[in-house]
Amino acid sequence: MVYVPAQLSEQRMSTLPVYQAHALHVADPPPHHRDPFDRLLVAQSQIEGIPIITADEQLRLYDVEIRWAGRRKVRRR
């Protein structure tokens, strides 16, 4: 119960409520992703003009700014 609030404060981030406009916009983007929560993140990103922090490759298919949170792939020779 302490970790998330501490990280939000440390990273100078805030939470974003789910507004009716976000919920209604879930049906608009193309169906690249079937997970309703991820589609909600896409809708919020598009409406609010904010990036998504994710490690989900599928979300790169949408017209949103992505901040990559996954492990960097190491190219092997």
Helices and strands as residue ranges (DSSP letters): H 3-10, H 20-25, H 36-48, E 52-54, G 57-61, E 66-68
